[in-house]
Amino acid sequence: MKGLKYYFFGCFILIFSAAFSQKKEGLRIHAVEEGIYIYHSKVILNGGFNIYRDGEKLNSEPILPITYPEELQEVLGEEYDELAGFLQATSPQNLYLKLISNRVLNQLSSFLYPSVAKALGKLYVDSIPLDGSNKTYKIEFTDDLGQPTGEFYEESVSLNTTPLAAPTDLKLSNKGSQVSIKWMYPKPEKGEDDKVIQFYVFKRTPTGDIKLNENIIIRNSATQKHNFEFNVQETGVSETYYVVALDITQKASPPSELVNYFIKDNVPPPQVSGVNALAGANRITISWNTNTVPDLAGYYVYRSKRMREGYQKVIETPLDLLTTFFIDSTAREGQGYSYKVSAVDKSGNESPLSLASKAIIEDNTSPDPITNLTTSFENNRVIIKWEPIDNSQHYRSYIVSRKQLGDGTTAFTRLNSEDLREALWTDLGKTNKGFLEGARYEYSVQVVDSAQNFSEPTFARLQIPDLTPPQAPESLQAINENGAWVNLRWNGSQSADTEHYKVYRQSNKEPILLTRLSSAIRNYRDTSAVKGNSYVYLVTAIDSLNNESEPVYSDTLAVKDFDPPRSVRNVRVSLVDQLISWEPVVAFDLAGYHIYEADIPTGDFQKINGGVVTETSFPTTRIQSGKWYRIRSVDISGNESKPSEPKQAK
C-alpha cells in the first residue's frame, strides 16, 4: 500500500502541475470567516516579504520563512509525518530540499497545508471583518537584510465569502472487498478560481465519522468527475459514505448526500484444482482437491462428451463442502466423458470451471470403415468425399491423411488436427500452398470413435494434372570440332519433373529433331552436320506428362575444318586464247579455285574472279602481256591453299 500511495501522489502532482502551469505568477487570495488568506507564488530562498493593505503596511518586521530545515517538524506537527510520507522524504532536511527545489511541490504543499505555506514564508492571514468592501493587497519582497528588492505582487479582492459547493452524484461499486466511489464536482467558470484543492471521503459509523483516504485526493479542475478506491474488511454489509471538498485554507464544503451501499460478496471462489476422472466397471469416479475459501458452500460437477465444450451439470444441488469426489454411474460403456468441477460460496458466487479430466469405460470394438471414397482436383485443391457413417456408431471424428507417391515417402501425414464430423475434406497442399503439377498422391480416411478405436483405412489415389511446361534448359553451347562433328553442351532445366531433353538442328528450314535424351544427359555429338553449312541448335525440356518447354538456342555455327587443300601446279597463261589453265587439285572437300593477278611476280596479287571457279581453266579478256598470275585452291570450309608459282603472260 505504501508504494501505491506514492504512485497516486505522483499522479496528483502531475494533475496539479498541468493546472498550475497555466496560472500566472502572483497572489492567490481567499476570503473566509477566519480571515483573508494571501498566498504568493515565489519560492523564497533568502529574505522575506512585507504585506500592505490599501497601502497600509500590516507587518512591523519582514515575514520570513523558517531558518533551519529541522524547524519543519516542529512547525508542521502531526502534518509532518503525512507530508514526509507522501513526498518520500527521509529527514527534515530532505523534505525541506524537496520543497524549495521543486516549484510545483512547493505550491501544492502550501495549498494543501497552510502550515507549510507559513513555514516557507508564502502565506499571510489578515484577520479583518468580511464587510464586502474591496481591498488591495500588495506583497513586497525583501532581501536578507530586510530591504525591499523592488519585486512585488499586487491584487485586489472583495471581502466576501463564497460558499463551497458540495460534491454530488455519489455512485459506488465493488469487486469483493475493493470499493470504488465516484462523484461529481463542478468545474470553475473560465478564468475563475474557486480555491478548491482536495477532497475527503468519509464513512459514517455509530461512534463517529471515519476519514477513509490516507492519500490526498487532489481536485482536478479540468473535469467534473472524481473517484477514489479503498478496501473494506468485510463484504455482505451496508455502509454509509459521503464526500466533502476542501479549499486552500482547509475549510470544508457541506457534505455530499449520504449514500448507503450494500457491499456485495461478488468474488467467486478460486478455481478447483486436481480434478481426476478414473474409469471403473460401469462407472467413473471424479475426485478433486479441497477448496479452502472460508465461505465455501459446496461443489458442482459438470460433464461433456467433448473435451472443450458442451459441459452440463450432472447435479443440480451442490455437493457438501467436505465431499471431494463424485461417482457417475450413468456413464455408458465405450463412451468417453470429460469432467469439470466448480466451487460455489454461500453468496451463490461460482468459480470458473476447473481444467478438464477425461475417462473412458473401455471399448475395444473398432468402428466400420468408410465407403465410396472419391478424390477430385478443382481450382488447385483436392476435394475428398466419402459416404457418411451412421451416427449410431458413436464416432468421434474422421481422420484424413495423405502421402506423396514416388518421392521416397512411406508414411502418411494427418491433415485434420481438429475433430472432423463432416464427410468432406478440402486439401490445399503442403503448407496450404497448392500442389506440384504431375505429382501423385494417395489419401486415406479412417474413423475414430469416442473410445479411441480406429477403423481400417480406406484409400484413394490421385494424380495432379500437369498443364505447365518445364523451364527451358540454359546456356546451350555448340562447338565445331574441325568440321568432323558438332559437340553440344547445356545446363539442365530447373524444373524437378523434367524427364527428357529434345535436341533440334535448324538451317534455313524448320528445325529437325536429332535425338531425345534422358534428363541425366546434357550433351550431344552431331556427326551428321555437313561441313560448310551453318546451323542453329535448339534444346527443349520434356516433363513426365510430355509438356515441352520453350527452347534454348545456340549461336549460329559454321561447320568447317581448318586444313587448306594443296597448292595448284602447272599454271599456264595464253595471250592468244585469253585463257588461264592449271592442273586439277584432288581433294574430297574441294570447292574450286581463285585466280589472282599482279604487275610483278612479288607484287600485291588481287583476285580477279567473282565466285569460286569450279573448272581447271578460266577464260578472260583481261590477260595482258607482262602481267603475272597465280592460282589458289579453296575447300568448302573456305580454306585457301598456298599460291601457285607465279606465271607471266607473254
C-alpha positions in Angstrom: 0.0 0.0 0.0 2.9 2.4 0.7 4.2 2.1 -2.8 0.7 2.6 -4.2 0.3 5.7 -2.0 3.4 7.2 -3.6 2.2 6.3 -7.1 -1.1 8.1 -6.5 0.6 11.1 -5.1 2.8 11.3 -8.1 -0.3 11.3 -10.3 -1.8 14.1 -8.2 1.3 16.1 -8.7 1.1 15.7 -12.5 -2.6 16.8 -12.4 -1.8 19.8 -10.2 1.3 20.7 -12.4 -0.9 20.7 -15.6 -3.3 23.1 -14.0 -0.8 25.2 -12.1 1.5 25.7 -15.1 -1.3 27.7 -16.8 -1.5 30.2 -13.9 0.5 33.4 -13.9 2.9 34.3 -11.1 1.4 36.4 -8.4 -1.1 36.2 -5.5 -3.8 33.8 -4.7 -6.2 35.4 -2.2 -9.1 33.6 -0.5 -11.6 35.3 2.0 -13.0 33.1 4.7 -14.6 33.8 8.0 -11.3 33.3 9.8 -9.6 35.9 7.8 -8.1 36.7 4.4 -5.5 34.2 3.2 -2.9 35.8 1.0 -0.6 33.3 -0.8 2.2 34.3 -3.1 3.8 32.1 -5.8 7.5 32.9 -5.2 9.9 30.3 -3.7 11.9 32.3 -1.1 15.5 31.1 -0.5 16.8 34.4 1.0 14.9 37.3 2.6 11.2 37.6 3.2 8.3 39.9 2.4 6.2 42.8 3.7 2.4 42.9 3.3 0.3 46.0 2.6 -3.5 46.5 2.6 -4.6 49.6 0.7 -1.1 51.0 1.1 -1.0 50.3 4.9 1.8 48.1 6.0 0.5 45.3 8.2 3.7 43.8 9.5 6.4 45.5 11.6 9.2 43.2 10.6 9.6 41.2 7.3 7.8 37.9 7.3 10.4 35.2 6.9 10.5 31.5 6.2 12.0 29.1 8.7 15.7 29.4 9.0 16.6 25.7 9.6 15.1 22.6 7.9 14.8 21.0 11.4 12.1 23.6 12.2 9.8 21.9 9.7 9.0 19.1 12.1 8.1 21.4 14.9 6.1 23.8 12.7 4.1 21.1 10.9 3.3 19.0 13.9 1.2 16.0 13.0 1.1 17.0 9.4 4.9 16.5 9.1 4.7 12.7 9.0 1.9 12.8 6.4 3.7 15.2 4.1 7.1 13.4 4.5 5.4 10.1 3.7 3.8 11.4 0.6 7.0 13.1 -0.6 9.1 10.1 0.4 11.3 12.4 2.5 13.8 10.6 4.8 14.5 13.6 7.1 13.5 17.2 7.7 16.5 18.3 5.6 15.4 16.0 2.8 11.8 17.3 3.0 12.9 20.9 3.0 15.2 20.3 0.0 12.3 18.8 -2.0 10.0 21.7 -1.1 12.4 24.5 -2.1 13.8 22.8 -5.2 10.5 21.9 -6.9 8.2 24.8 -7.7 5.2 22.5 -8.2 5.7 20.6 -4.9 6.3 24.0 -3.2 2.9 25.4 -4.4 0.9 22.2 -4.0 2.1 21.6 -0.4 1.4 25.2 0.5 -2.2 25.0 -0.7 -2.8 21.6 0.9 -1.2 22.6 4.3 -1.3 26.3 5.2 1.2 25.4 8.0 3.6 24.5 5.2 2.9 27.8 3.4 3.7 29.7 6.7 6.9 27.7 7.2 8.1 28.5 3.7 7.2 32.2 4.0 4.4 32.0 1.4 1.3 33.0 3.4 -0.2 35.9 5.5 -3.6 35.8 7.1 -5.3 39.2 7.6 -7.9 39.0 10.4 -10.3 41.7 9.4 -14.1 41.6 9.2 -15.7 40.5 5.9 -17.7 43.6 5.2 -18.0 43.2 1.4 -15.6 46.1 0.6 -12.8 45.9 -1.9 -9.2 45.7 -0.7 -5.9 45.8 -2.5 -3.1 43.7 -1.1 0.5 44.1 -2.0 3.4 41.7 -1.1 6.8 43.4 -1.3 9.8 41.1 -1.3 12.8 41.9 0.9 16.4 40.7 0.9 18.2 39.0 3.7 18.9 42.5 5.3 15.1 43.3 5.3 15.4 45.8 2.5 12.9 45.8 -0.4 14.2 44.2 -3.6 11.8 46.1 -5.9 9.9 42.9 -6.7 6.3 42.8 -5.6 2.9 41.2 -6.3 -0.4 43.2 -6.0 -4.0 42.2 -6.4 -7.5 43.5 -5.4 -10.1 41.3 -3.7 -13.7 41.7 -2.5 -14.1 40.8 1.2 -16.9 38.4 0.6 -17.1 34.7 1.3 -18.3 32.3 -1.4 -19.8 29.1 -0.1 -18.2 26.0 -1.3 -20.3 23.7 -3.4 -21.0 20.2 -2.0 -19.9 17.1 -4.1 -22.9 15.4 -5.9 -24.0 12.2 -7.7 -22.1 9.7 -5.5 -22.1 6.3 -7.0 -20.4 3.2 -5.5 -19.5 -0.2 -6.9 -17.3 -3.0 -5.6 -15.5 -6.1 -6.6 -15.1 -8.1 -3.5 -13.5 -6.0 -0.8 -12.4 -3.3 -3.2 -14.9 -0.5 -3.3 -14.9 2.4 -5.8 -16.7 5.6 -5.1 -17.3 8.3 -7.8 -18.7 11.7 -7.5 -19.2 15.0 -9.5 -17.8 18.4 -8.6 -18.4 21.5 -10.8 -15.5 22.9 -12.7 -14.8 26.6 -12.1 -16.0 29.0 -14.7 -13.4 30.0 -17.3 -11.0 32.5 -15.7 -12.4 31.9 -12.2 -10.7 30.3 -9.2 -13.0 28.6 -6.6 -9.9 27.7 -4.4 -11.0 24.1 -4.0 -7.8 21.9 -3.7 -8.8 18.4 -2.4 -11.5 16.0 -1.2 -12.1 13.9 1.9 -14.1 10.7 1.8 -15.9 9.6 5.0 -17.7 6.6 6.3 -20.4 7.2 8.9 -20.5 4.9 11.9 -22.5 4.9 15.1 -19.4 6.1 17.0 -18.3 8.8 14.6 -17.3 9.6 11.0 -14.0 8.0 9.8 -11.9 9.6 7.1 -11.0 6.9 4.6 -8.4 8.5 2.3 -4.9 8.3 3.7 -3.8 9.6 0.3 -4.5 13.1 -0.7 -7.3 13.3 -3.4 -6.3 16.3 -5.5 -9.2 18.2 -7.1 -8.6 18.3 -10.9 -10.3 21.5 -12.1 -10.3 20.3 -15.7 -13.0 17.7 -15.1 -16.2 17.3 -13.0 -15.6 13.6 -12.5 -13.6 12.3 -9.5 -13.1 8.9 -7.9 -11.4 7.0 -5.1 -10.9 3.3 -4.3 -10.5 1.7 -1.0 -10.6 -1.7 0.7 -13.1 -2.9 3.3 -12.6 -5.5 6.0 -15.8 -7.5 5.2 -18.4 -7.9 2.5 -22.1 -8.6 2.8 -22.7 -5.4 4.9 -24.2 -2.0 4.3 -22.1 1.1 4.9 -22.9 4.9 4.6 -20.5 7.2 2.8 -20.2 10.9 1.9 -17.6 13.3 0.4 -16.6 16.8 1.2 -14.4 19.3 -0.7 -11.7 21.4 0.9 -10.3 24.8 -0.2 -6.8 26.1 0.2 -7.5 27.2 3.8 -8.6 23.6 4.7 -12.1 24.8 5.1 -14.6 22.1 4.2 -17.7 22.3 1.9 -21.1 21.0 3.0 -21.0 17.2 2.8 -22.5 15.4 -0.2 -25.6 13.4 0.1 -25.3 10.3 2.3 -25.2 7.1 0.3 -26.0 3.8 1.9 -24.3 1.0 -0.1 -24.5 -2.8 0.3 -21.0 -4.3 -0.3 -21.9 -7.4 -2.1 -19.8 -10.6 -1.9 -19.4 -10.8 -5.7 -16.0 -12.5 -5.9 -16.2 -16.2 -6.7 -14.1 -18.9 -5.0 -10.8 -19.8 -6.8 -10.8 -22.5 -9.5 -10.9 -26.1 -8.2 -7.6 -27.9 -8.8 -6.5 -31.6 -9.0 -9.6 -32.9 -10.9 -9.1 -36.5 -11.8 -11.5 -38.9 -13.6 -11.0 -42.6 -13.2 -12.9 -45.3 -15.1 -14.1 -48.4 -13.4 -16.6 -51.1 -14.0 -19.7 -49.3 -15.5 -18.9 -46.1 -13.5 -16.5 -43.2 -13.4 -15.2 -41.7 -10.2 -14.2 -38.0 -10.2 -12.1 -36.5 -7.4 -10.5 -33.1 -6.7 -8.6 -31.1 -4.2 -10.3 -29.3 -1.3 -11.1 -25.6 -1.9 -10.2 -23.7 1.3 -12.2 -20.5 0.8 -13.8 -19.6 4.2 -17.4 -19.1 2.9 -17.5 -22.3 0.7 -20.9 -23.9 0.3 -20.0 -26.9 -1.9 -19.2 -28.1 -5.4 -20.9 -28.7 -8.8 -19.8 -31.4 -11.2 -20.1 -30.9 -15.0 -19.8 -33.5 -17.8 -19.4 -33.4 -21.6 -18.7 -35.9 -24.3 -16.2 -33.4 -25.8 -13.1 -32.1 -24.1 -13.6 -28.4 -24.9 -17.3 -27.7 -25.0 -20.8 -28.8 -24.2 -20.5 -29.2 -20.4 -23.7 -29.7 -18.4 -24.3 -30.0 -14.7 -24.5 -33.6 -13.5 -26.1 -32.5 -10.2 -28.4 -29.6 -9.5 -27.7 -29.3 -5.8 -24.1 -28.7 -4.8 -22.2 -31.4 -3.0 -21.3 -30.8 0.6 -18.1 -28.8 1.1 -16.5 -31.8 2.7 -17.2 -34.1 -0.2 -14.4 -34.0 -2.8 -15.5 -36.9 -5.0 -18.4 -38.0 -7.2 -19.4 -41.3 -8.8 -21.0 -41.1 -12.2 -23.0 -44.3 -12.6 -24.8 -43.1 -15.8 -21.6 -43.3 -17.9 -22.0 -45.6 -20.9 -19.5 -48.3 -21.8 -17.4 -47.4 -24.7 -18.1 -43.7 -24.4 -15.5 -41.1 -23.3 -16.5 -38.4 -20.9 -14.8 -35.2 -19.8 -15.5 -33.7 -16.4 -15.0 -30.3 -14.8 -15.7 -29.2 -11.2 -16.7 -25.7 -9.8 -16.8 -24.4 -6.3 -19.7 -22.2 -5.1 -19.8 -20.0 -2.0 -22.6 -19.1 0.4 -23.5 -16.0 -1.6 -24.0 -18.1 -4.7 -20.8 -17.0 -6.5 -19.5 -19.9 -8.6 -15.8 -20.3 -9.5 -14.6 -20.8 -13.1 -14.8 -24.4 -14.2 -11.7 -26.5 -13.4 -9.4 -27.9 -16.1 -11.0 -31.0 -17.7 -10.2 -34.6 -16.9 -11.3 -37.4 -19.2 -12.1 -41.0 -18.6 -13.4 -43.8 -20.9 -15.1 -47.0 -19.9 -13.0 -49.2 -22.1 -14.4 -50.2 -25.6 -12.2 -52.2 -27.9 -14.5 -52.6 -30.9 -13.3 -50.8 -34.0 -15.8 -48.8 -36.0 -16.7 -49.7 -39.6 -14.6 -48.2 -42.3 -16.0 -45.5 -44.6 -17.1 -46.3 -48.1 -17.3 -44.6 -51.5 -14.1 -42.6 -51.1 -13.6 -40.3 -54.0 -11.0 -37.6 -54.9 -11.1 -34.8 -57.4 -8.8 -31.9 -58.3 -10.6 -28.5 -58.6 -9.1 -24.9 -58.5 -5.7 -26.1 -57.3 -7.2 -28.1 -54.4 -8.1 -31.7 -53.8 -11.7 -32.5 -52.7 -12.0 -35.7 -50.8 -15.5 -37.1 -50.2 -17.0 -40.3 -48.7 -20.2 -41.8 -47.6 -21.2 -40.5 -44.1 -21.3 -43.2 -41.4 -24.3 -43.9 -39.2 -24.2 -41.7 -36.1 -25.3 -44.7 -34.0 -21.6 -45.9 -34.1 -20.8 -43.0 -31.7 -17.8 -42.0 -33.8 -15.7 -39.0 -32.6 -14.0 -38.0 -35.8 -12.8 -38.8 -39.3 -9.1 -38.7 -39.8 -7.8 -37.7 -43.3 -4.2 -38.5 -44.2 -2.0 -38.0 -47.3 1.3 -39.2 -48.7 3.0 -38.3 -52.0 3.9 -41.3 -54.2 7.3 -41.6 -55.8 9.2 -39.2 -53.6 10.6 -41.8 -51.2 7.9 -41.0 -48.5 6.3 -44.1 -47.0 4.4 -42.6 -44.1 1.0 -40.8 -44.3 0.7 -37.2 -42.9 -2.5 -36.4 -41.0 -4.3 -33.4 -42.4 -7.0 -32.6 -39.9 -5.7 -31.7 -36.4 -9.2 -31.0 -35.1 -12.1 -33.4 -34.9 -13.8 -33.7 -38.3 -17.5 -34.7 -38.4 -18.4 -33.8 -42.0 -17.8 -36.4 -44.7 -15.7 -34.0 -46.7 -12.2 -32.5 -46.6 -10.5 -29.9 -48.8 -6.8 -30.3 -49.1 -4.9 -27.1 -50.0 -1.5 -28.9 -50.3 1.7 -28.7 -48.2 1.6 -25.6 -46.0 -1.6 -24.6 -47.9 0.4 -23.6 -51.0 -1.0 -25.9 -53.6 0.3 -29.0 -55.3 3.2 -29.9 -57.6 1.8 -30.4 -61.1 2.0 -34.0 -62.2 2.6 -35.3 -58.6 0.7 -38.4 -57.5 -0.9 -38.7 -54.1 -2.6 -41.3 -52.0 -5.3 -40.4 -49.5 -6.6 -42.5 -46.6 -9.7 -41.9 -44.4 -10.3 -43.6 -41.0 -13.0 -43.4 -38.4 -12.1 -42.9 -34.7 -14.7 -43.5 -32.1 -15.0 -42.0 -28.6 -13.0 -44.9 -27.2 -10.1 -44.1 -29.5 -10.7 -47.2 -31.6 -9.7 -46.7 -35.3 -11.4 -48.3 -38.3 -9.4 -49.8 -41.1 -8.3 -47.1 -43.6 -9.9 -46.6 -46.9 -7.6 -45.5 -49.8 -7.9 -43.4 -53.0 -5.2 -42.2 -55.4 -5.0 -39.1 -57.5 -2.5 -37.5 -59.9 -2.4 -33.7 -60.2 -2.8 -32.5 -63.8 0.3 -31.1 -65.3 -0.5 -28.2 -67.6 2.6 -26.1 -67.2 5.7 -27.0 -69.3 9.0 -27.2 -67.5 11.5 -24.4 -67.5 13.8 -24.2 -70.5 17.4 -25.6 -70.3 20.1 -22.9 -70.1 23.4 -21.9 -71.8 23.4 -24.0 -74.9 26.9 -24.1 -76.5 27.6 -25.5 -80.0 31.3 -26.3 -80.7 32.7 -27.1 -84.2 35.2 -29.9 -84.0 37.3 -29.2 -87.1 34.4 -29.8 -89.4 34.1 -33.5 -88.4 31.2 -33.1 -86.0 29.5 -30.6 -83.6 29.6 -31.0 -79.8 26.6 -29.6 -77.9 26.5 -28.9 -74.1 23.9 -27.2 -72.0 22.7 -26.6 -68.4 19.7 -28.5 -67.3 16.2 -27.3 -66.7 15.4 -26.2 -63.1 12.0 -28.0 -63.1 12.0 -31.0 -60.9 9.7 -33.1 -63.1 12.0 -32.9 -66.2 12.4 -36.4 -67.7 13.9 -35.8 -71.2 15.6 -33.3 -73.5 14.9 -32.9 -77.2 17.8 -31.7 -79.5 17.0 -29.9 -82.7 19.1 -28.6 -85.6 18.0 -25.7 -87.9 19.5 -24.3 -91.1 17.2 -22.3 -93.4 14.2 -24.6 -92.8 12.1 -25.7 -89.8 14.1 -27.4 -87.0 14.6 -31.1 -87.3 14.7 -33.4 -84.3 18.1 -35.0 -83.9 17.5 -37.0 -80.7 15.6 -37.4 -77.4 17.8 -37.9 -74.3 17.3 -38.7 -70.7 17.3 -35.8 -68.2 20.6 -37.1 -66.8 22.4 -36.4 -70.1 23.2 -32.8 -71.0 25.5 -33.2 -74.1 25.2 -34.5 -77.6 27.5 -35.1 -80.6 26.1 -34.2 -84.0 28.0 -36.3 -86.5 25.5 -35.6 -89.4 26.4 -31.9 -89.6 27.5 -31.1 -93.2 30.8 -29.3 -93.4 30.4 -25.9 -95.0 26.9 -25.4 -93.7 25.8 -23.1 -90.9 23.4 -24.2 -88.2 21.5 -23.1 -85.1 20.8 -25.8 -82.5 17.8 -25.9 -80.1 17.2 -27.9 -76.9 13.9 -28.2 -75.0 12.9 -29.9 -71.7 10.1 -32.5 -71.6 8.3 -33.3 -68.3 6.6 -36.5 -67.0 3.4 -35.6 -68.9 5.2 -34.8 -72.1 4.9 -31.0 -71.7 7.6 -29.3 -73.7 9.4 -26.2 -72.6 10.5 -23.2 -74.7 13.7 -23.9 -76.5 17.2 -22.6 -75.6 19.1 -21.5 -78.7 22.8 -21.7 -79.6 24.6 -19.1 -81.6 24.8 -19.7 -85.3 27.6 -22.1 -86.0 29.5 -22.6 -89.3 30.7 -26.3 -89.7 34.2 -26.3 -91.2 37.7 -27.6 -90.9 40.9 -25.6 -90.8 43.2 -27.6 -93.2 43.7 -25.9 -96.6 44.0 -28.1 -99.8 47.3 -28.5 -101.6 48.7 -25.8 -103.9 47.9 -25.6 -107.6 50.6 -26.7 -110.1 51.4 -26.3 -113.8 49.7 -22.9 -114.3 49.6 -21.8 -118.0 48.6 -18.4 -119.4 47.8 -17.9 -123.2 47.6 -14.4 -124.6 46.3 -15.7 -127.9 43.5 -17.7 -126.3 43.0 -15.3 -123.4 42.9 -18.4 -121.2 44.4 -19.4 -117.9 44.6 -23.1 -117.1 46.2 -25.4 -114.5 46.5 -28.9 -113.2 43.4 -30.1 -111.1 43.8 -30.5 -107.3 42.4 -33.7 -105.9 40.6 -33.2 -102.6 37.3 -34.7 -101.3 36.1 -31.3 -99.9 37.4 -29.1 -102.8 35.1 -26.2 -103.6 37.1 -24.7 -106.6 39.7 -22.1 -107.4 40.5 -18.4 -107.1 42.6 -16.5 -109.7 44.9 -13.6 -108.7 46.8 -11.0 -110.8 49.8 -8.7 -110.2 52.2 -6.4 -112.1 55.3 -8.1 -110.8 55.9 -11.6 -109.5 56.4 -10.3 -106.0 53.7 -7.7 -106.1 50.3 -7.5 -104.4 48.1 -10.1 -106.2 44.4 -9.2 -106.5 41.6 -11.7 -107.1 40.0 -11.3 -110.5 37.3 -13.9 -110.4 33.9 -13.4 -108.8 32.5 -16.7 -107.5 34.6 -19.9 -106.9 35.8 -21.3 -110.3 35.0 -24.9 -110.4 36.8 -25.8 -113.7 40.6 -26.0 -114.2 40.6 -23.2 -116.7 39.5 -19.6 -116.6 38.8 -17.6 -119.9 39.1 -13.9 -119.5 39.7 -10.9 -121.8 41.8 -9.0 -119.3 45.0 -11.0 -119.8 47.8 -8.6 -120.7 51.3 -9.1 -121.8 53.8 -8.8 -118.9 51.1 -9.4 -116.2 51.7 -12.1 -113.6 49.1 -14.7 -112.4 48.7 -17.1 -109.5 46.0 -19.8 -108.7 44.8 -20.9 -105.2 42.6 -23.9 -104.5 39.8 -23.4 -101.9 37.8 -26.1 -100.0 34.1 -26.0 -98.8 35.3 -24.7 -95.4 36.7 -21.6 -97.1 40.3 -22.6 -96.5 42.6 -21.4 -99.3 45.8 -23.2 -100.4 49.2 -21.6 -100.7 49.5 -19.7 -104.0 50.9 -21.4 -107.1 54.1 -20.4 -108.7 53.6 -17.0 -110.5 53.2 -17.3 -114.3 53.7 -14.3 -116.7 51.6 -13.7 -119.8 53.9 -13.4 -122.9 
